[in-house]
Amino acid sequence: MFLIAQMVVALVASVVLPVITPSHSTPQFPTGSVEAIEPSPGGVFVGGTDLGPGAVKIVNNRIVWSIPGNNVWSLLKVRGGVLVGSAHGVSKYAPPSRRPRWQVPLKGTVSSLEHISGSRLVVAAGRFPGSLRVINVRTGTVAKKYTLPRLSGQCCTNSGPTRIYRADMQPRGHRYIAVGEFAKVAGQSRSQAVMLRFSPTGARLVRWDMPALHTQCAKRQPSYINDAEWSHDGRRIAFASGGGRRLGVCDSVTTVNGRATGLNIQPNAISRTCTDTLQSVEWAPDDRTIFAAGHQKCAELRPGSLIFRPRYGLEALRAANLHLRQWRSDKCRAVGSRELTWRAGLWVGYDCSFWGNEQGEHMHRSRLAFLPRRR
């Protein structure tokens, strides 16, 4: 019986790992960078910078809808259409129409869009005055009476303007984790990462802080936490970072207990690269695996071991302890993949033109790849 149970666990663990070679029939983009991928009924929405179209919908490996533009940074499927976060604000589209239902100008880039559970409201975050806005999806208006905390300050040497890079809302919950360039939130010290709790009328600062994020990596680097994502069960958070230095949580995948509170949150585990930047993380549907992408050329075998194995641009880790999985699917490195999304397999958005690595054979796969789930 014990042996059978072990076999079942092993089978479940392997089901959600995608195949190693990407699909040959996924649409390709000759230039630019894919910055956003959003699951939709029957396919995915894809958007990015300088791709040709601003955003497209892909169904059965065909582009069935597109809109013009060259600066799409975030996408969110909503009832009756899709929200598009661009360099100028947020727009709602209802495919097959290519004309927006409404537009909300925000005087800057919207790099994240997230639902507020149990409402018609969406949180827009990015690089614009205030860094946060709440928008009513039905009316296409800013919820002006909704109270939001103020982000301010610079976390690191060479930091740019205050902004949020990425954010994620807890599945079926109200906690919101955001990462970016800031040092204070609502007057309280919060460096590079903040947790907020959203209600129907406002957002409040959660008593949650991670001292490790108050340590700067290499002085030439500004803020270095590039992505954060909740596990599907809402219990853990994974971070992707750069930094150019083997210190603290620099150049790593880091996991923390998402249910913990306090001002001394400690990492559960830290898996490093060879001082190469990671840009994005994605949990597999069963929360057993974390995928991480960037421009890494190797990944740590076990946290703290300082034993590294080749991994070009993409890696898979056991979520429980961040041990490196044997699964390997190398891709071109460039700046790195800023978008990973799971829908029937792993979708990867990036800024270069081949799958493979500099040391061996590779196939032409430009800006977008799909690795189907292994059957």
LUMTOR-892214 format. One record per residue (C-alpha): x, y, z; residue number from 1; residue in three letters. Coordinates in Angstrom, 1 decimal, always signed. Layout:
N
{X->X	Y->Y	Z->Z	k->NUM	r->Ala}
...
This chain:
375
{X->+0.0	Y->+0.0	Z->+0.0	k->1	r->Met}
{X->+2.8	Y->+2.4	Z->+0.9	k->2	r->Phe}
{X->+4.5	Y->+1.7	Z->-2.5	k->3	r->Leu}
{X->+1.3	Y->+2.4	Z->-4.3	k->4	r->Ile}
{X->+0.9	Y->+5.7	Z->-2.5	k->5	r->Ala}
{X->+4.4	Y->+6.7	Z->-3.4	k->6	r->Gln}
{X->+3.7	Y->+5.9	Z->-7.1	k->7	r->Met}
{X->+0.5	Y->+7.9	Z->-7.0	k->8	r->Val}
{X->+2.3	Y->+10.9	Z->-5.5	k->9	r->Val}
{X->+5.1	Y->+10.6	Z->-8.1	k->10	r->Ala}
{X->+2.5	Y->+10.5	Z->-10.9	k->11	r->Leu}
{X->+0.7	Y->+13.5	Z->-9.6	k->12	r->Val}
{X->+3.9	Y->+15.4	Z->-9.3	k->13	r->Ala}
{X->+5.0	Y->+14.7	Z->-12.8	k->14	r->Ser}
{X->+1.6	Y->+15.4	Z->-14.5	k->15	r->Val}
{X->+2.0	Y->+19.2	Z->-14.3	k->16	r->Val}
{X->+5.5	Y->+19.3	Z->-15.7	k->17	r->Leu}
{X->+5.4	Y->+20.5	Z->-19.3	k->18	r->Pro}
{X->+7.2	Y->+18.8	Z->-22.2	k->19	r->Val}
{X->+10.8	Y->+20.0	Z->-22.7	k->20	r->Ile}
{X->+10.4	Y->+21.1	Z->-26.4	k->21	r->Thr}
{X->+8.0	Y->+23.9	Z->-27.2	k->22	r->Pro}
{X->+5.2	Y->+23.7	Z->-29.7	k->23	r->Ser}
{X->+6.2	Y->+24.3	Z->-33.3	k->24	r->His}
{X->+2.9	Y->+25.9	Z->-34.1	k->25	r->Ser}
{X->+2.7	Y->+28.8	Z->-31.6	k->26	r->Thr}
{X->+2.5	Y->+32.2	Z->-33.3	k->27	r->Pro}
{X->+5.8	Y->+34.1	Z->-33.3	k->28	r->Gln}
{X->+6.8	Y->+37.8	Z->-33.2	k->29	r->Phe}
{X->+9.9	Y->+38.9	Z->-35.0	k->30	r->Pro}
{X->+10.8	Y->+41.9	Z->-32.8	k->31	r->Thr}
{X->+10.1	Y->+43.3	Z->-29.4	k->32	r->Gly}
{X->+9.3	Y->+41.6	Z->-26.1	k->33	r->Ser}
{X->+6.3	Y->+39.7	Z->-24.7	k->34	r->Val}
{X->+5.4	Y->+41.3	Z->-21.4	k->35	r->Glu}
{X->+2.0	Y->+39.9	Z->-20.5	k->36	r->Ala}
{X->+0.1	Y->+36.6	Z->-21.1	k->37	r->Ile}
{X->-3.4	Y->+36.1	Z->-19.7	k->38	r->Glu}
{X->-5.5	Y->+32.9	Z->-20.0	k->39	r->Pro}
{X->-8.8	Y->+33.2	Z->-21.8	k->40	r->Ser}
{X->-11.6	Y->+30.8	Z->-22.8	k->41	r->Pro}
{X->-10.1	Y->+28.6	Z->-25.4	k->42	r->Gly}
{X->-6.7	Y->+30.3	Z->-25.5	k->43	r->Gly}
{X->-4.6	Y->+33.2	Z->-24.2	k->44	r->Val}
{X->-4.2	Y->+36.9	Z->-24.6	k->45	r->Phe}
{X->-0.7	Y->+38.1	Z->-25.3	k->46	r->Val}
{X->+0.7	Y->+41.6	Z->-25.2	k->47	r->Gly}
{X->+4.1	Y->+43.3	Z->-25.2	k->48	r->Gly}
{X->+6.3	Y->+46.1	Z->-26.5	k->49	r->Thr}
{X->+7.2	Y->+46.6	Z->-30.2	k->50	r->Asp}
{X->+5.7	Y->+43.2	Z->-31.2	k->51	r->Leu}
{X->+3.8	Y->+44.7	Z->-34.2	k->52	r->Gly}
{X->+0.3	Y->+44.5	Z->-32.6	k->53	r->Pro}
{X->-0.1	Y->+45.7	Z->-29.1	k->54	r->Gly}
{X->-2.0	Y->+42.6	Z->-28.0	k->55	r->Ala}
{X->-3.5	Y->+39.5	Z->-29.6	k->56	r->Val}
{X->-5.8	Y->+36.6	Z->-28.7	k->57	r->Lys}
{X->-4.5	Y->+33.2	Z->-29.7	k->58	r->Ile}
{X->-6.9	Y->+30.2	Z->-30.0	k->59	r->Val}
{X->-5.7	Y->+26.9	Z->-31.4	k->60	r->Asn}
{X->-2.4	Y->+28.4	Z->-32.4	k->61	r->Asn}
{X->-4.1	Y->+31.1	Z->-34.5	k->62	r->Arg}
{X->-4.3	Y->+34.8	Z->-33.9	k->63	r->Ile}
{X->-8.0	Y->+35.5	Z->-33.9	k->64	r->Val}
{X->-8.0	Y->+39.1	Z->-32.6	k->65	r->Trp}
{X->-5.5	Y->+41.9	Z->-32.3	k->66	r->Ser}
{X->-5.3	Y->+45.6	Z->-31.4	k->67	r->Ile}
{X->-2.7	Y->+48.1	Z->-32.5	k->68	r->Pro}
{X->+0.0	Y->+49.6	Z->-30.2	k->69	r->Gly}
{X->+3.5	Y->+48.9	Z->-29.1	k->70	r->Asn}
{X->+3.4	Y->+49.3	Z->-25.3	k->71	r->Asn}
{X->+1.2	Y->+46.7	Z->-23.5	k->72	r->Val}
{X->+2.5	Y->+45.8	Z->-20.1	k->73	r->Trp}
{X->-0.4	Y->+44.0	Z->-18.4	k->74	r->Ser}
{X->-3.6	Y->+42.1	Z->-19.3	k->75	r->Leu}
{X->-6.6	Y->+40.9	Z->-17.2	k->76	r->Leu}
{X->-9.5	Y->+38.8	Z->-18.4	k->77	r->Lys}
{X->-12.8	Y->+40.3	Z->-17.1	k->78	r->Val}
{X->-16.5	Y->+39.7	Z->-17.7	k->79	r->Arg}
{X->-17.2	Y->+40.7	Z->-21.3	k->80	r->Gly}
{X->-13.7	Y->+41.2	Z->-22.4	k->81	r->Gly}
{X->-10.1	Y->+42.0	Z->-21.5	k->82	r->Val}
{X->-8.4	Y->+44.9	Z->-19.7	k->83	r->Leu}
{X->-5.2	Y->+46.2	Z->-21.3	k->84	r->Val}
{X->-2.6	Y->+48.1	Z->-19.3	k->85	r->Gly}
{X->-0.4	Y->+50.2	Z->-21.5	k->86	r->Ser}
{X->+2.1	Y->+53.1	Z->-21.2	k->87	r->Ala}
{X->-0.8	Y->+55.5	Z->-20.9	k->88	r->His}
{X->-3.5	Y->+53.8	Z->-18.7	k->89	r->Gly}
{X->-6.1	Y->+51.1	Z->-18.8	k->90	r->Val}
{X->-8.5	Y->+50.2	Z->-21.6	k->91	r->Ser}
{X->-11.3	Y->+47.6	Z->-21.9	k->92	r->Lys}
{X->-11.8	Y->+45.6	Z->-25.1	k->93	r->Tyr}
{X->-14.6	Y->+43.2	Z->-26.0	k->94	r->Ala}
{X->-13.2	Y->+41.0	Z->-28.8	k->95	r->Pro}
{X->-13.9	Y->+40.7	Z->-31.7	k->96	r->Pro}
{X->-14.2	Y->+44.5	Z->-31.6	k->97	r->Ser}
{X->-10.9	Y->+46.3	Z->-31.9	k->98	r->Arg}
{X->-12.2	Y->+49.5	Z->-30.4	k->99	r->Arg}
{X->-12.0	Y->+50.1	Z->-26.6	k->100	r->Pro}
{X->-15.3	Y->+50.1	Z->-24.6	k->101	r->Arg}
{X->-13.7	Y->+52.6	Z->-22.3	k->102	r->Trp}
{X->-10.3	Y->+54.1	Z->-21.5	k->103	r->Gln}
{X->-8.8	Y->+55.4	Z->-18.2	k->104	r->Val}
{X->-5.7	Y->+57.6	Z->-18.7	k->105	r->Pro}
{X->-3.2	Y->+57.3	Z->-15.8	k->106	r->Leu}
{X->-0.3	Y->+59.4	Z->-17.1	k->107	r->Lys}
{X->+2.1	Y->+56.4	Z->-17.0	k->108	r->Gly}
{X->+2.7	Y->+52.7	Z->-17.4	k->109	r->Thr}
{X->+0.3	Y->+50.2	Z->-15.9	k->110	r->Val}
{X->+2.4	Y->+47.0	Z->-15.2	k->111	r->Ser}
{X->-0.2	Y->+45.1	Z->-13.1	k->112	r->Ser}
{X->-3.9	Y->+44.5	Z->-13.1	k->113	r->Leu}
{X->-5.6	Y->+42.4	Z->-10.4	k->114	r->Glu}
{X->-9.3	Y->+41.7	Z->-9.4	k->115	r->His}
{X->-10.6	Y->+42.7	Z->-6.0	k->116	r->Ile}
{X->-12.4	Y->+39.6	Z->-4.9	k->117	r->Ser}
{X->-16.2	Y->+39.8	Z->-4.6	k->118	r->Gly}
{X->-16.5	Y->+43.2	Z->-6.4	k->119	r->Ser}
{X->-16.4	Y->+44.8	Z->-9.9	k->120	r->Arg}
{X->-13.2	Y->+46.6	Z->-8.9	k->121	r->Leu}
{X->-9.7	Y->+46.1	Z->-10.3	k->122	r->Val}
{X->-6.4	Y->+47.3	Z->-8.9	k->123	r->Val}
{X->-4.1	Y->+49.0	Z->-11.5	k->124	r->Ala}
{X->-0.5	Y->+49.4	Z->-10.4	k->125	r->Ala}
{X->+2.6	Y->+50.7	Z->-12.1	k->126	r->Gly}
{X->+4.7	Y->+53.8	Z->-12.8	k->127	r->Arg}
{X->+2.2	Y->+56.7	Z->-12.6	k->128	r->Phe}
{X->+1.3	Y->+59.3	Z->-10.0	k->129	r->Pro}
{X->+0.3	Y->+57.5	Z->-6.8	k->130	r->Gly}
{X->+1.4	Y->+54.1	Z->-8.2	k->131	r->Ser}
{X->-2.1	Y->+52.6	Z->-7.4	k->132	r->Leu}
{X->-5.6	Y->+53.1	Z->-8.7	k->133	r->Arg}
{X->-8.8	Y->+51.2	Z->-8.3	k->134	r->Val}
{X->-11.1	Y->+51.1	Z->-11.3	k->135	r->Ile}
{X->-14.7	Y->+50.1	Z->-11.7	k->136	r->Asn}
{X->-14.7	Y->+47.6	Z->-14.5	k->137	r->Val}
{X->-18.4	Y->+48.1	Z->-15.4	k->138	r->Arg}
{X->-18.3	Y->+51.9	Z->-15.7	k->139	r->Thr}
{X->-14.6	Y->+52.4	Z->-16.6	k->140	r->Gly}
{X->-14.1	Y->+55.1	Z->-14.0	k->141	r->Thr}
{X->-11.6	Y->+55.5	Z->-11.1	k->142	r->Val}
{X->-13.1	Y->+54.8	Z->-7.7	k->143	r->Ala}
{X->-12.2	Y->+58.1	Z->-6.2	k->144	r->Lys}
{X->-13.6	Y->+57.4	Z->-2.8	k->145	r->Lys}
{X->-11.6	Y->+54.2	Z->-2.4	k->146	r->Tyr}
{X->-8.8	Y->+54.8	Z->+0.1	k->147	r->Thr}
{X->-5.3	Y->+53.8	Z->-0.9	k->148	r->Leu}
{X->-2.0	Y->+54.0	Z->+1.0	k->149	r->Pro}
{X->+0.8	Y->+56.3	Z->-0.4	k->150	r->Arg}
{X->+4.0	Y->+54.8	Z->-1.6	k->151	r->Leu}
{X->+7.1	Y->+56.9	Z->-1.4	k->152	r->Ser}
{X->+10.9	Y->+57.0	Z->-1.2	k->153	r->Gly}
{X->+13.8	Y->+55.2	Z->-2.8	k->154	r->Gln}
{X->+14.8	Y->+51.7	Z->-1.6	k->155	r->Cys}
{X->+18.3	Y->+51.6	Z->-3.1	k->156	r->Cys}
{X->+21.1	Y->+53.5	Z->-4.7	k->157	r->Thr}
{X->+20.4	Y->+54.4	Z->-8.3	k->158	r->Asn}
{X->+16.6	Y->+53.8	Z->-7.8	k->159	r->Ser}
{X->+14.3	Y->+55.5	Z->-10.2	k->160	r->Gly}
{X->+10.8	Y->+57.0	Z->-9.6	k->161	r->Pro}
{X->+8.5	Y->+55.3	Z->-7.1	k->162	r->Thr}
{X->+6.6	Y->+52.6	Z->-8.9	k->163	r->Arg}
{X->+5.2	Y->+49.0	Z->-8.7	k->164	r->Ile}
{X->+6.7	Y->+46.4	Z->-11.0	k->165	r->Tyr}
{X->+4.5	Y->+43.5	Z->-10.4	k->166	r->Arg}
{X->+1.6	Y->+42.5	Z->-8.0	k->167	r->Ala}
{X->-0.6	Y->+39.5	Z->-7.3	k->168	r->Asp}
{X->-3.8	Y->+39.1	Z->-5.4	k->169	r->Met}
{X->-4.2	Y->+36.1	Z->-3.1	k->170	r->Gln}
{X->-6.4	Y->+33.5	Z->-4.7	k->171	r->Pro}
{X->-9.9	Y->+33.7	Z->-3.3	k->172	r->Arg}
{X->-8.5	Y->+36.2	Z->-0.7	k->173	r->Gly}
{X->-7.9	Y->+39.8	Z->-0.1	k->174	r->His}
{X->-4.2	Y->+40.1	Z->+0.5	k->175	r->Arg}
{X->-2.2	Y->+41.8	Z->-2.2	k->176	r->Tyr}
{X->+1.6	Y->+41.5	Z->-2.6	k->177	r->Ile}
{X->+3.3	Y->+44.2	Z->-4.7	k->178	r->Ala}
{X->+7.0	Y->+44.7	Z->-5.5	k->179	r->Val}
{X->+8.8	Y->+47.7	Z->-6.9	k->180	r->Gly}
{X->+10.8	Y->+50.8	Z->-6.2	k->181	r->Glu}
{X->+9.7	Y->+52.3	Z->-2.9	k->182	r->Phe}
{X->+10.9	Y->+52.7	Z->+0.7	k->183	r->Ala}
{X->+7.8	Y->+53.6	Z->+2.6	k->184	r->Lys}
{X->+4.1	Y->+52.8	Z->+2.4	k->185	r->Val}
{X->+1.6	Y->+54.8	Z->+4.5	k->186	r->Ala}
{X->+4.5	Y->+56.3	Z->+6.3	k->187	r->Gly}
{X->+5.8	Y->+52.9	Z->+7.4	k->188	r->Gln}
{X->+9.1	Y->+51.4	Z->+6.3	k->189	r->Ser}
{X->+8.6	Y->+48.9	Z->+3.5	k->190	r->Arg}
{X->+11.4	Y->+48.3	Z->+1.1	k->191	r->Ser}
{X->+10.6	Y->+46.8	Z->-2.4	k->192	r->Gln}
{X->+7.7	Y->+44.6	Z->-1.2	k->193	r->Ala}
{X->+4.5	Y->+45.5	Z->+0.5	k->194	r->Val}
{X->+1.4	Y->+43.5	Z->+1.5	k->195	r->Met}
{X->-2.0	Y->+45.3	Z->+1.5	k->196	r->Leu}
{X->-5.5	Y->+44.0	Z->+2.4	k->197	r->Arg}
{X->-8.3	Y->+45.1	Z->+0.1	k->198	r->Phe}
{X->-11.9	Y->+45.6	Z->+1.2	k->199	r->Ser}
{X->-14.9	Y->+47.0	Z->-0.7	k->200	r->Pro}
{X->-14.1	Y->+50.5	Z->+0.5	k->201	r->Thr}
{X->-10.3	Y->+50.7	Z->+0.8	k->202	r->Gly}
{X->-6.9	Y->+49.1	Z->+1.2	k->203	r->Ala}
{X->-4.9	Y->+49.0	Z->+4.4	k->204	r->Arg}
{X->-1.3	Y->+48.2	Z->+5.1	k->205	r->Leu}
{X->-0.7	Y->+44.7	Z->+6.5	k->206	r->Val}
{X->+1.8	Y->+44.4	Z->+9.4	k->207	r->Arg}
{X->+4.2	Y->+42.4	Z->+7.1	k->208	r->Trp}
{X->+7.8	Y->+43.2	Z->+6.3	k->209	r->Asp}
{X->+10.8	Y->+41.3	Z->+5.2	k->210	r->Met}
{X->+14.1	Y->+42.6	Z->+6.7	k->211	r->Pro}
{X->+16.1	Y->+40.8	Z->+3.9	k->212	r->Ala}
{X->+14.7	Y->+43.2	Z->+1.4	k->213	r->Leu}
{X->+16.2	Y->+46.2	Z->+3.2	k->214	r->His}
{X->+19.7	Y->+45.1	Z->+2.2	k->215	r->Thr}
{X->+21.0	Y->+46.4	Z->-1.1	k->216	r->Gln}
{X->+22.7	Y->+44.0	Z->-3.5	k->217	r->Cys}
{X->+25.4	Y->+45.4	Z->-5.8	k->218	r->Ala}
{X->+25.6	Y->+49.2	Z->-5.6	k->219	r->Lys}
{X->+25.2	Y->+49.5	Z->-9.4	k->220	r->Arg}
{X->+21.8	Y->+47.8	Z->-9.1	k->221	r->Gln}
{X->+18.6	Y->+49.7	Z->-8.2	k->222	r->Pro}
{X->+15.7	Y->+47.7	Z->-6.8	k->223	r->Ser}
{X->+16.1	Y->+44.0	Z->-7.5	k->224	r->Tyr}
{X->+12.8	Y->+42.3	Z->-6.6	k->225	r->Ile}
{X->+11.2	Y->+41.7	Z->-10.0	k->226	r->Asn}
{X->+8.2	Y->+39.5	Z->-9.4	k->227	r->Asp}
{X->+6.0	Y->+38.0	Z->-6.7	k->228	r->Ala}
{X->+3.3	Y->+35.4	Z->-6.9	k->229	r->Glu}
{X->+1.0	Y->+33.6	Z->-4.5	k->230	r->Trp}
{X->+0.6	Y->+29.8	Z->-4.6	k->231	r->Ser}
{X->-2.8	Y->+28.6	Z->-5.8	k->232	r->His}
{X->-3.7	Y->+27.6	Z->-2.2	k->233	r->Asp}
{X->-2.9	Y->+31.1	Z->-1.0	k->234	r->Gly}
{X->-0.4	Y->+29.9	Z->+1.6	k->235	r->Arg}
{X->+2.9	Y->+30.8	Z->+0.1	k->236	r->Arg}
{X->+4.6	Y->+33.5	Z->-1.9	k->237	r->Ile}
{X->+7.5	Y->+33.1	Z->-4.4	k->238	r->Ala}
{X->+9.8	Y->+36.0	Z->-5.3	k->239	r->Phe}
{X->+12.1	Y->+36.4	Z->-8.3	k->240	r->Ala}
{X->+15.1	Y->+38.8	Z->-7.9	k->241	r->Ser}
{X->+18.2	Y->+40.2	Z->-9.5	k->242	r->Gly}
{X->+20.9	Y->+42.2	Z->-7.8	k->243	r->Gly}
{X->+24.3	Y->+41.0	Z->-9.2	k->244	r->Gly}
{X->+25.6	Y->+39.7	Z->-5.9	k->245	r->Arg}
{X->+25.5	Y->+36.5	Z->-3.8	k->246	r->Arg}
{X->+24.0	Y->+38.1	Z->-0.7	k->247	r->Leu}
{X->+20.6	Y->+37.8	Z->+1.1	k->248	r->Gly}
{X->+17.9	Y->+37.2	Z->-1.5	k->249	r->Val}
{X->+19.8	Y->+38.6	Z->-4.4	k->250	r->Cys}
{X->+19.7	Y->+36.7	Z->-7.8	k->251	r->Asp}
{X->+17.3	Y->+34.1	Z->-6.5	k->252	r->Ser}
{X->+14.0	Y->+32.4	Z->-6.1	k->253	r->Val}
{X->+12.8	Y->+33.0	Z->-2.5	k->254	r->Thr}
{X->+9.7	Y->+31.6	Z->-0.8	k->255	r->Thr}
{X->+7.9	Y->+32.8	Z->+2.3	k->256	r->Val}
{X->+4.9	Y->+31.8	Z->+4.4	k->257	r->Asn}
{X->+2.1	Y->+33.9	Z->+3.0	k->258	r->Gly}
{X->-0.1	Y->+33.5	Z->+6.1	k->259	r->Arg}
{X->+2.6	Y->+34.9	Z->+8.5	k->260	r->Ala}
{X->+2.4	Y->+38.4	Z->+9.7	k->261	r->Thr}
{X->+4.9	Y->+40.6	Z->+11.5	k->262	r->Gly}
{X->+7.9	Y->+42.8	Z->+10.8	k->263	r->Leu}
{X->+10.4	Y->+40.1	Z->+10.8	k->264	r->Asn}
{X->+9.3	Y->+37.7	Z->+8.0	k->265	r->Ile}
{X->+12.0	Y->+35.2	Z->+7.1	k->266	r->Gln}
{X->+12.5	Y->+33.2	Z->+3.9	k->267	r->Pro}
{X->+11.5	Y->+29.6	Z->+3.9	k->268	r->Asn}
{X->+14.1	Y->+28.8	Z->+1.3	k->269	r->Ala}
{X->+16.4	Y->+30.7	Z->-1.1	k->270	r->Ile}
{X->+17.6	Y->+29.1	Z->-4.4	k->271	r->Ser}
{X->+20.4	Y->+31.1	Z->-6.1	k->272	r->Arg}
{X->+21.6	Y->+31.5	Z->-9.7	k->273	r->Thr}
{X->+25.2	Y->+32.3	Z->-10.8	k->274	r->Cys}
{X->+24.6	Y->+35.9	Z->-9.9	k->275	r->Thr}
{X->+22.2	Y->+36.2	Z->-12.8	k->276	r->Asp}
{X->+18.9	Y->+38.1	Z->-12.7	k->277	r->Thr}
{X->+15.5	Y->+36.3	Z->-12.5	k->278	r->Leu}
{X->+12.6	Y->+38.2	Z->-13.9	k->279	r->Gln}
{X->+9.5	Y->+36.0	Z->-13.2	k->280	r->Ser}
{X->+8.0	Y->+33.1	Z->-11.3	k->281	r->Val}
{X->+5.0	Y->+30.9	Z->-11.8	k->282	r->Glu}
{X->+3.5	Y->+28.1	Z->-9.6	k->283	r->Trp}
{X->+2.4	Y->+24.9	Z->-11.3	k->284	r->Ala}
{X->-1.3	Y->+24.2	Z->-10.8	k->285	r->Pro}
{X->-0.7	Y->+21.7	Z->-8.0	k->286	r->Asp}
{X->+1.7	Y->+24.0	Z->-6.2	k->287	r->Asp}
{X->+4.5	Y->+21.3	Z->-6.2	k->288	r->Arg}
{X->+6.7	Y->+23.2	Z->-8.7	k->289	r->Thr}
{X->+7.9	Y->+26.7	Z->-9.2	k->290	r->Ile}
{X->+9.1	Y->+27.8	Z->-12.6	k->291	r->Phe}
{X->+11.5	Y->+30.7	Z->-12.7	k->292	r->Ala}
{X->+12.8	Y->+32.6	Z->-15.8	k->293	r->Ala}
{X->+15.4	Y->+35.3	Z->-16.4	k->294	r->Gly}
{X->+18.8	Y->+35.4	Z->-18.0	k->295	r->His}
{X->+20.3	Y->+32.8	Z->-15.7	k->296	r->Gln}
{X->+22.9	Y->+30.3	Z->-17.0	k->297	r->Lys}
{X->+22.8	Y->+28.0	Z->-14.0	k->298	r->Cys}
{X->+20.7	Y->+27.2	Z->-10.9	k->299	r->Ala}
{X->+21.6	Y->+25.9	Z->-7.4	k->300	r->Glu}
{X->+21.1	Y->+22.2	Z->-6.9	k->301	r->Leu}
{X->+19.9	Y->+22.7	Z->-3.3	k->302	r->Arg}
{X->+19.6	Y->+25.9	Z->-1.3	k->303	r->Pro}
{X->+22.9	Y->+26.7	Z->+0.4	k->304	r->Gly}
{X->+24.8	Y->+24.0	Z->-1.4	k->305	r->Ser}
{X->+26.6	Y->+26.4	Z->-3.8	k->306	r->Leu}
{X->+26.5	Y->+23.5	Z->-6.3	k->307	r->Ile}
{X->+25.2	Y->+24.7	Z->-9.6	k->308	r->Phe}
{X->+23.8	Y->+23.0	Z->-12.7	k->309	r->Arg}
{X->+23.3	Y->+24.5	Z->-16.1	k->310	r->Pro}
{X->+20.0	Y->+26.1	Z->-16.7	k->311	r->Arg}
{X->+19.6	Y->+28.7	Z->-19.5	k->312	r->Tyr}
{X->+16.8	Y->+31.2	Z->-19.1	k->313	r->Gly}
{X->+14.3	Y->+28.8	Z->-17.4	k->314	r->Leu}
{X->+14.3	Y->+26.4	Z->-14.4	k->315	r->Glu}
{X->+12.0	Y->+24.3	Z->-12.4	k->316	r->Ala}
{X->+12.2	Y->+23.9	Z->-8.6	k->317	r->Leu}
{X->+10.4	Y->+21.7	Z->-6.0	k->318	r->Arg}
{X->+8.2	Y->+24.2	Z->-4.2	k->319	r->Ala}
{X->+8.6	Y->+22.5	Z->-0.8	k->320	r->Ala}
{X->+12.3	Y->+23.0	Z->-0.5	k->321	r->Asn}
{X->+13.5	Y->+24.7	Z->-3.8	k->322	r->Leu}
{X->+15.6	Y->+21.8	Z->-4.8	k->323	r->His}
{X->+16.3	Y->+21.9	Z->-8.5	k->324	r->Leu}
{X->+14.2	Y->+19.5	Z->-10.6	k->325	r->Arg}
{X->+15.8	Y->+17.4	Z->-13.3	k->326	r->Gln}
{X->+13.4	Y->+18.9	Z->-15.8	k->327	r->Trp}
{X->+15.3	Y->+21.2	Z->-18.2	k->328	r->Arg}
{X->+14.2	Y->+23.3	Z->-21.2	k->329	r->Ser}
{X->+16.8	Y->+25.9	Z->-22.1	k->330	r->Asp}
{X->+16.0	Y->+29.2	Z->-24.0	k->331	r->Lys}
{X->+17.8	Y->+32.2	Z->-25.2	k->332	r->Cys}
{X->+18.8	Y->+34.5	Z->-22.3	k->333	r->Arg}
{X->+18.9	Y->+38.2	Z->-23.5	k->334	r->Ala}
{X->+17.3	Y->+40.4	Z->-20.7	k->335	r->Val}
{X->+15.1	Y->+37.5	Z->-19.7	k->336	r->Gly}
{X->+11.5	Y->+36.3	Z->-19.6	k->337	r->Ser}
{X->+9.3	Y->+38.7	Z->-17.8	k->338	r->Arg}
{X->+6.2	Y->+36.6	Z->-18.1	k->339	r->Glu}
{X->+5.3	Y->+33.0	Z->-17.3	k->340	r->Leu}
{X->+1.7	Y->+31.8	Z->-17.3	k->341	r->Thr}
{X->+0.1	Y->+28.3	Z->-17.0	k->342	r->Trp}
{X->-2.7	Y->+27.3	Z->-19.3	k->343	r->Arg}
{X->-2.7	Y->+23.6	Z->-20.3	k->344	r->Ala}
{X->+1.1	Y->+23.9	Z->-20.0	k->345	r->Gly}
{X->+3.7	Y->+26.7	Z->-19.6	k->346	r->Leu}
{X->+3.5	Y->+29.8	Z->-21.7	k->347	r->Trp}
{X->+6.8	Y->+31.8	Z->-21.8	k->348	r->Val}
{X->+7.1	Y->+35.4	Z->-23.0	k->349	r->Gly}
{X->+10.5	Y->+36.8	Z->-23.7	k->350	r->Tyr}
{X->+12.7	Y->+39.1	Z->-25.7	k->351	r->Asp}
{X->+14.8	Y->+37.0	Z->-28.0	k->352	r->Cys}
{X->+14.5	Y->+34.5	Z->-30.9	k->353	r->Ser}
{X->+15.5	Y->+30.9	Z->-30.1	k->354	r->Phe}
{X->+14.9	Y->+28.0	Z->-27.7	k->355	r->Trp}
{X->+18.1	Y->+26.2	Z->-26.6	k->356	r->Gly}
{X->+21.3	Y->+27.6	Z->-25.3	k->357	r->Asn}
{X->+24.6	Y->+29.1	Z->-26.5	k->358	r->Glu}
{X->+26.4	Y->+25.8	Z->-26.1	k->359	r->Gln}
{X->+24.3	Y->+23.6	Z->-28.3	k->360	r->Gly}
{X->+21.6	Y->+23.2	Z->-30.9	k->361	r->Glu}
{X->+18.6	Y->+25.4	Z->-30.8	k->362	r->His}
{X->+15.3	Y->+26.0	Z->-32.6	k->363	r->Met}
{X->+13.8	Y->+29.2	Z->-33.8	k->364	r->His}
{X->+11.1	Y->+30.3	Z->-31.3	k->365	r->Arg}
{X->+10.8	Y->+34.1	Z->-31.2	k->366	r->Ser}
{X->+9.3	Y->+36.0	Z->-28.3	k->367	r->Arg}
{X->+6.6	Y->+33.4	Z->-27.4	k->368	r->Leu}
{X->+6.7	Y->+29.7	Z->-26.6	k->369	r->Ala}
{X->+4.3	Y->+27.1	Z->-25.3	k->370	r->Phe}
{X->+5.4	Y->+23.9	Z->-23.5	k->371	r->Leu}
{X->+2.3	Y->+21.7	Z->-23.4	k->372	r->Pro}
{X->+1.6	Y->+19.7	Z->-20.2	k->373	r->Arg}
{X->+3.1	Y->+16.2	Z->-20.4	k->374	r->Arg}
{X->+0.3	Y->+13.6	Z->-20.8	k->375	r->Arg}
